[in-house]
């Protein structure tokens, strides 16, 4: 199977060398996010709003009028 794949790959892009990975990517697990309230407390995530709304429409809701 690998031979067929490498032949097709070489036919498409030229000579290639296939190496086994050094890192086992199946063992990967992402770090827990750093959600420090002091650092990110000013951010607000909003979602599930109508796609017809524009940024200005949303800003009018959250920014007090002057």
Secondary structure, 3 states (H helix, E strand, C coil): CHHHHHHHHHHHHCCCCCCCCCCCHHHCCCCCCCCCHHHHCCCCCCCCCCCCCCHHHHHHHHCCCC
